[in-house]
Protein backbone atom coordinates (compact mmCIF):
# COMPACT_ATOMS: atom_id res chain seq x y z
CA UNK A 1 0.00 0.00 0.00
CA UNK A 2 2.81 2.39 0.89
CA UNK A 3 4.50 1.74 -2.47
CA UNK A 4 1.31 2.55 -4.35
CA UNK A 5 0.93 5.80 -2.40
CA UNK A 6 4.57 6.75 -3.07
CA UNK A 7 4.15 5.93 -6.76
CA UNK A 8 1.06 8.15 -6.94
CA UNK A 9 2.86 11.04 -5.21
CA UNK A 10 5.89 10.59 -7.46
CA UNK A 11 3.69 10.59 -10.58
CA UNK A 12 1.79 13.68 -9.40
CA UNK A 13 4.99 15.58 -8.69
CA UNK A 14 6.55 14.69 -12.05
CA UNK A 15 3.30 15.44 -13.84
CA UNK A 16 3.21 18.89 -12.25
CA UNK A 17 6.58 19.77 -13.76
CA UNK A 18 6.02 21.66 -16.98
CA UNK A 19 8.68 21.85 -19.64
CA UNK A 20 8.39 24.42 -22.35
CA UNK A 21 10.60 24.41 -25.43
CA UNK A 22 12.82 27.41 -26.01
CA UNK A 23 11.42 29.28 -28.99
CA UNK A 24 12.82 32.42 -30.58
CA UNK A 25 9.49 33.79 -31.71
CA UNK A 26 8.47 37.07 -33.33
CA UNK A 27 8.07 38.84 -29.97
CA UNK A 28 11.56 37.84 -28.84
CA UNK A 29 13.03 38.88 -32.17
CA UNK A 30 11.35 42.29 -31.97
CA UNK A 31 12.77 43.03 -28.51
CA UNK A 32 16.27 41.87 -29.55
CA UNK A 33 16.13 43.87 -32.79
CA UNK A 34 15.07 47.00 -30.90
CA UNK A 35 17.88 46.59 -28.33
CA UNK A 36 20.43 45.91 -31.08
CA UNK A 37 19.33 49.03 -32.95
CA UNK A 38 19.93 51.09 -29.80
CA UNK A 39 23.38 49.56 -29.27
CA UNK A 40 24.31 49.91 -32.94
CA UNK A 41 23.36 53.59 -32.65
CA UNK A 42 26.41 54.11 -30.43
CA UNK A 43 29.38 54.75 -32.70
CA UNK A 44 31.86 53.57 -30.06
CA UNK A 45 30.41 50.05 -30.25
CA UNK A 46 30.93 49.59 -34.01
CA UNK A 47 34.35 47.88 -33.60
CA UNK A 48 32.86 45.44 -31.09
CA UNK A 49 30.09 44.43 -33.49
CA UNK A 50 32.71 44.01 -36.24
CA UNK A 51 35.10 41.87 -34.18
CA UNK A 52 32.70 39.76 -32.09
CA UNK A 53 32.18 36.07 -32.81
CA UNK A 54 28.90 36.25 -30.92
CA UNK A 55 26.99 38.51 -28.58
CA UNK A 56 24.40 38.09 -25.85
CA UNK A 57 21.64 40.69 -25.83
CA UNK A 58 19.54 41.33 -22.73
CA UNK A 59 16.76 43.69 -23.92
CA UNK A 60 15.33 44.27 -20.46
CA UNK A 61 16.87 43.70 -17.05
CA UNK A 62 15.87 44.94 -13.61
CA UNK A 63 18.01 45.69 -10.56
CA UNK A 64 17.13 46.98 -7.12
CA UNK A 65 18.94 47.36 -3.84
CA UNK A 66 19.18 48.96 -0.41
CA UNK A 67 22.65 48.01 0.82
CA UNK A 68 22.22 44.53 -0.61
CA UNK A 69 20.49 43.96 -3.89
CA UNK A 70 19.88 41.81 -6.87
CA UNK A 71 19.19 41.86 -10.56
CA UNK A 72 17.61 39.62 -13.15
CA UNK A 73 17.62 39.70 -16.92
CA UNK A 74 16.70 37.47 -19.82
CA UNK A 75 17.89 37.58 -23.38
CA UNK A 76 19.34 35.72 -26.34
CA UNK A 77 22.74 34.59 -27.55
CA UNK A 78 23.36 35.37 -31.22
CA UNK A 79 26.09 33.83 -33.36
CA UNK A 80 26.57 35.21 -36.88
CA UNK A 81 23.31 37.15 -36.38
CA UNK A 82 21.22 34.05 -35.60
CA UNK A 83 19.72 33.28 -32.18
CA UNK A 84 21.24 30.05 -30.87
CA UNK A 85 19.93 30.07 -27.30
CA UNK A 86 18.16 31.74 -24.43
CA UNK A 87 20.30 33.33 -21.70
CA UNK A 88 19.48 34.45 -18.19
CA UNK A 89 21.43 36.57 -15.74
CA UNK A 90 21.13 36.62 -11.96
CA UNK A 91 23.13 39.02 -9.84
CA UNK A 92 23.73 39.63 -6.17
CA UNK A 93 25.56 42.74 -5.00
CA UNK A 94 26.48 44.59 -1.83
CA UNK A 95 27.65 48.11 -1.22
CA UNK A 96 26.37 51.65 -1.21
CA UNK A 97 23.21 51.35 -3.28
CA UNK A 98 19.66 52.58 -3.04
CA UNK A 99 16.85 52.37 -5.59
CA UNK A 100 15.93 50.45 -8.72
CA UNK A 101 16.55 50.67 -12.44
CA UNK A 102 15.65 49.06 -15.74
CA UNK A 103 18.44 48.59 -18.27
CA UNK A 104 19.62 46.63 -21.30
CA UNK A 105 22.96 44.88 -21.66
CA UNK A 106 25.08 43.44 -24.45
CA UNK A 107 28.08 41.12 -24.07
CA UNK A 108 30.52 40.79 -26.96
CA UNK A 109 32.57 37.58 -27.19
CA UNK A 110 35.92 37.88 -28.96
CA UNK A 111 37.10 34.25 -28.75
CA UNK A 112 35.70 30.74 -29.02
CA UNK A 113 37.08 29.99 -25.55
CA UNK A 114 35.12 32.87 -23.98
CA UNK A 115 31.98 31.78 -25.82
CA UNK A 116 32.39 28.17 -24.65
CA UNK A 117 32.86 29.33 -21.06
CA UNK A 118 29.75 31.48 -21.30
CA UNK A 119 27.71 28.55 -22.57
CA UNK A 120 28.86 26.48 -19.58
CA UNK A 121 27.30 29.02 -17.22
CA UNK A 122 30.60 29.75 -15.47
CA UNK A 123 30.92 33.32 -16.64
CA UNK A 124 31.01 36.18 -14.10
CA UNK A 125 31.46 39.93 -14.01
CA UNK A 126 31.91 42.00 -10.88
CA UNK A 127 32.01 45.63 -9.84
CA UNK A 128 29.82 48.45 -11.06
CA UNK A 129 28.87 52.06 -10.46
CA UNK A 130 25.48 53.34 -11.56
CA UNK A 131 23.46 56.51 -11.42
CA UNK A 132 19.96 56.46 -12.91
CA UNK A 133 17.01 58.79 -12.86
CA UNK A 134 13.47 58.46 -14.16
CA UNK A 135 14.18 58.34 -17.91
CA UNK A 136 17.87 57.69 -18.31
CA UNK A 137 21.23 57.46 -16.68
CA UNK A 138 24.78 56.29 -16.89
CA UNK A 139 26.36 53.00 -15.99
CA UNK A 140 30.02 52.10 -15.81
CA UNK A 141 30.22 48.34 -15.61
CA UNK A 142 33.82 47.25 -16.03
CA UNK A 143 34.34 43.74 -17.32
CA UNK A 144 37.40 42.04 -15.92
CA UNK A 145 37.88 39.69 -18.82
CA UNK A 146 40.03 40.51 -21.87
CA UNK A 147 37.99 38.32 -24.25
CA UNK A 148 34.57 39.80 -23.46
CA UNK A 149 33.21 43.34 -23.46
CA UNK A 150 30.04 44.36 -21.65
CA UNK A 151 28.01 47.52 -22.26
CA UNK A 152 24.92 48.73 -20.41
CA UNK A 153 22.25 51.23 -21.42
CA UNK A 154 20.13 52.49 -18.54
CA UNK A 155 16.51 52.87 -19.58
CA UNK A 156 15.10 54.40 -16.40
CA UNK A 157 14.63 54.19 -12.69
CA UNK A 158 16.10 55.86 -9.64
CA UNK A 159 19.31 54.19 -8.43
CA UNK A 160 22.57 55.35 -6.93
CA UNK A 161 25.09 52.57 -6.58
CA UNK A 162 28.72 51.75 -5.96
CA UNK A 163 28.87 48.06 -5.24
CA UNK A 164 30.61 44.78 -5.84
CA UNK A 165 28.81 41.62 -6.69
CA UNK A 166 28.68 38.55 -8.80
CA UNK A 167 26.59 37.67 -11.82
CA UNK A 168 25.69 34.21 -13.00
CA UNK A 169 24.76 33.53 -16.59
CA UNK A 170 22.85 30.46 -17.74
CA UNK A 171 22.57 29.36 -21.36
CA UNK A 172 19.76 27.22 -22.80
CA UNK A 173 20.31 26.21 -26.45
CA UNK A 174 17.45 26.36 -28.91
CA UNK A 175 16.72 22.77 -29.90
CA UNK A 176 17.17 21.94 -33.58
CA UNK A 177 14.02 21.99 -35.70
CA UNK A 178 12.60 18.54 -36.50
N, C-alpha and C positions, 0 to 999 in steps of 0.2 A: 504494500500500500504506500509506504514511504517513497519507494522508487517511482511509482506512478505520479505522486504529487510533485516530486522533484523534477520529473520529466515535463510535467505540465508547466511548472514555473519556468524552467529552462526554455521551453518552447515559447512561452508568452514573452519572456524577456528578449529573446532573439527576434521574435516577430515584431516587437516594438521598435527595434532598431531600423531606421530608415536610411537607405543609401541612395543618394541622388548622383547621377552622372555629372561630370564637369562638362559644361557646355558653354562655348564662347558664342553667345547668341547676339542678336542685333543690338539689344540694350547694352550689353557689355562692350561691344565694339564701339558704340556711340560714345560711351563715357571715356574709353581709352583714346579714341580719336580726338575728342575735345581736349583731354589732358595733354596729349602729344602736340596738338596745335599750339597750346599755350607754352609748352616747353620749347618747341621749335621757334617760337616767336622771340626767344632770347638769343641774340646773336652770339653770346659767349658760349652757348652750348653746341653750336654747329660742329666744332671739332670732335666733340664727344659722340654725336650722332654719326659722324663720318667714320670714326675709329672703332666703335663698339661692335663686338660680335653679337651681343644681345643686350636687351634692357628690360628691366622690370618697371612697370608703370602702376602706381597706386593712385587712381583718380580721386579718391576721397578717403582721408584718414582723420581720426579724431584723437585728441590728447587733452587730458585734464589733470590738474594736480594742486595740492595744497601742502607742500613740504615733501610729500611722496605722491607719485602719480603714475599714470599709465596711458598707453595709447594702443589703438588698434587700427589696422588698415587692411584692405583687400584689393587685389589687383591682378595683373596678368603679366606673364613672362613672354616676351616676343623675341624670336630669333629670325633674322632676315625678314623682319616685318610681319611674320606670322605668329599668332598666339600658339604657344606650345604647352601652356599650363597656367593654372590658377596659383596665386601666391597670397599668403597672409603674413602680416607682421604684428607681433605683440611686443610691447615695450613696458619696462618698469624703470622708473627713474626716481632719484632722490636729490634734494638740493633746495635752493631758493627758488620756489616756483609757486605761482598762484594764478588760477584761472583755467580757461579752456580755449582750444582753437581747432579749426578745421583746416586741413592742408592737403596738398598733393605732393607726391614724391616720385622721383625717377632714379633708378640705379643703372649705371652703365657698366657693363662687364667688358674688360679689355682682353682677357685671356680665357682659354678653354678651362684652365685649372680653376680660376675664380668662378666660372659658370658652373662647373661640376660641384665645387664646394657649396655654392648657393643652393643647388638642387638637392644636396644632402640635408639641408636645413641646419647647417652648422655655421652659418654666416652671422656675424655680429658687427654692429657699429656702436660706439659709445661717445658721449660728450656732446652737448649742444647748448646753444644760447638762443633764446627766442624773445621777440617782442611782437605782440599782435594786438590790433585793435579791431573794431567792429567790421570793417570791410577790407582789411589788408594787413600787411606787416612785413617783417623781415625775419629770416631764420638763417643762422650760420650753423650748419651741421657738419662738422669736419668728419671725413671718413678716414680712418686710420688704416687704410689698405691701399697699396700702390696699384692694384689691378682693378679697382672699382672706384667709381666716382658717384657720389650721391648729391642730388640737388632737391631743394624743397621750395615750394611756392605756398605761402600762407594765403588762405582764402578768406579768413575771418575769425573772429573770436576776440577774447580779451585775456591775454596770457603774458606774464612776465616770468622769465625762467632763466636760470643758470644752474644746470644740473648735470649729473653723470648718471648713466644708466646702461641698460643692456637691451638689445632688440633681438628677437628671435624671428627668423623667417622660415616659413614652411612652403614647400612646393608640391603641387598636386598635378601631375601631367594629364593633359587631355587624352583620353583613350582614342586609339585609332578608329576611324570609321569602318563599319562592317562592310 
